[in-house]
Amino acid sequence: MWSPDRRRAVAVLAAVGASLALGGCFRPLYGELSNGRSMAGELAAIQVDDIGDRLGHYLRNELIFLLDGSGQTAVKRYRLAVTPSVSVITAIVDSATARADSASLSGTATFVLTRLDNGQEIFRGTTRGSATYDRSVQRYATVRAARDAEIRLGKLFAEQIRTQIAAALAGRSS
């Protein structure tokens, strides 16, 4: 019969052996690609199209920052077109005032990444998200809270789009 110390030592050795064996299987998403280019350079080569509404403004600015926040100009090889769709849902209504106490912005953003030189579609995706905010009897406070929720939703969409595009570009480079 094995002692508890011996079992623990075997378990630790098995875990260390498995981690060493699998250590070379994983590659960082934002590291160097197999074709020799860097992921940061590939993301910086994306031109983000204008997005019409106020949420689109926040979303586009956040995408530009996340894809190439270096402030340096990069040669653009890709084009990103994003179409957001948002709706407002009010779930809680105060029975005394018959006004909604909170609201939630819920939406999707569909996007298409294409090559600039030949228009070939590289990746198409959809992201979903929501952002809640409190409504107040003060009108300006409610308007500002709704705008803050739009900004949060734009940041959420931008982060998800960047991650999906990086995964698609990493998969294409192999």
N, C-alpha and C positions, 0 to 999 in steps of 0.2 A: 504494500500500500504506500502511496506517495504522501509525503508530508505536505502541509499547506504551503510551506516556503518553496518547496520544489515545484508545486503546481503553479505558483505565482511566477517563479523564474521561467518556467516553460511558456506561460502565457505572454510574459514580457518579451521573450525571445521570438515567439511567433509573431507578435505585433511589430517588432522591429524588423524582422525579416520580410514581412508583407509590405511594410512601408518602404523599405529599400528596393524591393522588387518592383513596386508600382511607382516609385519616385520619378522615373524617366518617362512615364506615360502621359503626364500632364504638362501642358504648356500654358503659360500665363496668357490671358486673353489680350492684354494690351502690350505684350512684349513683341519681340522680333518675329516676323512671319517667315514661313519656310522659303519664300521667294527672295529673301534678303531685305525686303523693305520693312520699315517699322510701322506698327499699327498707328502711331501718332501721325506719321506722314500720310498714311492712307486716309485717316479721318480728316486731316487738314485739307485734303484734296477734294472735299465735298463742298459744292456750292449749294446753299439753301435758298430755294425760291421764296418769293414773298407769299405771305399767308394773310388773307384779307382782313379778318376782324380783329378785335382787341386781344382776344386769347391768342390768336395767330401771331400778333406782334410779340407778345411775351414768349411764346413758344419758339419763334424764329430766333429771337435774341439769345435765348438760352441754348438753342441748338448750335448757333454760331460760336458761342463761348465754349460749350462742351466739346465740340468737334475740333476747334482750333482756337484755344484761348491764349496762344502765344503772342498774338499781335503782329506776327510776321506774315508776309504775303506768301502764299503757296500756290503753285500751279494747280488749277482746278481740273480734275479728270472726271468727276462725277457730279451728278445733279440730283438733288433731293427735293421732291414735291410732297408736301404734307397737306392733308385735308382733315381738320378737326370738326367734330360734331358734338355739341354739348346741350344738355337739357337740365333744367332746374327742378328739383323734387323737394317738396315741403312735406315733412313727415309728422311734425308735432305742431298742433294748433292749440293755443291757449283758449280755454272755454270761456273765460271772462271777457277777453277782448276780441275773440274770434280772429286773431292774427297768428300767423305762423311764427313760432319761436326760433326755429332753425330751418336751414335749407341745405341742400346738398347739390353741388354741381357734379353731374355724372356724364361721362362722355367717352368717345373713342377718337382715335386719330389714325387714319390710314395713310401710309406713305409708300412712295416708290423711289428706289434708287436706280438711276440709269447712268450709262456712260455718256459723256459729253461728245465724244468723237463720232460715235455711230448710233447713239440712241438706244442701244441694247439694254434691256431691263436686267438688272443684276439681282435685285431683291425687292420684294413687296411684302409689307407687313401691316399689322394692326396692333394698336396698344389701347388699353382701357384703363380708366382711373376715375377717382372721385375725390372731391374736396368739400368738406362741410364748413358752414359758417353760421354764426348766430345772427338772428334778425332782432332789431331793436325798434322801439317806438321813435327813436331819433332817426330821421331819414338818411342823413349824411353818414351816420355810423353803419347803417345797413348797406348803403352803396359802397362804402370803403371796405367793409367786410366781404362783400361779393367780389370786389376787385382783387382783394388779397387771395381769395379762394381761386380766382382765375389764374393768378400768378403761380400759386402752388400747383395747380393742375397743369399749367404749362411746363413747369420744372419737372413734374413727374413724367409727363409725356416725353420730354426731351431726354431724360435719363434712360427711359425704357427704349426709345428709338435708337439712341447711341449704342446701347448694349446689344440690341438686335442686329444693328448694322455691323458692329465690330465682330460679332459671331459669324455673320454671313461672309464678311471679307476674310476672316481667318480661315473659314472653311473653303473658300475659293482659292486661296493661295497654295493649298496643299496639292 
